[in-house]
Amino acid sequence: MTNPTSSIQIHKVLVVEDEPIIRYATVDALEEAGFDVLEAGNADEAFALLAGNAVDAVFTDVNMPGSTDGLGLSDRIRAISPTTRVIVTSGHVRLGRFDLASGVSFIPKPYTYEALIGMLRTPLHH
């Protein structure tokens, strides 16, 4: 085994998406794939959930209402829990690995659930 954080199995995922239809569909797809899923409509709700729940991964949209966007949420999660896998998505901006903190991945909208599930099941290489 190489880096212990890169081989963590992901079981519990927090989905942060302000569009209810997209959020519900993503939660359903992840639950069908066997993940335990929490959901939040913005970063503020996500912070409240994270205070009381340990999650293995966070999947967040970049553009959201509230006190911070998905990138701010991502940075804060990486600061307080470096082993938590973070995947960000957006239909408005394209982000490369140099735009993101270490350990954060990007998937553009529209994404397929298969691609997202594949990212959650694939160990992260630092």
Beta strands, then each sheet from edge to edge (+ up, - down):
strand 1: 12-16
strand 2: 36-40
strand 3: 57-61
strand 4: 85-90
strand 5: 104-108
sheet 1: 2+ 1+ 3+ 4+ 5+
end
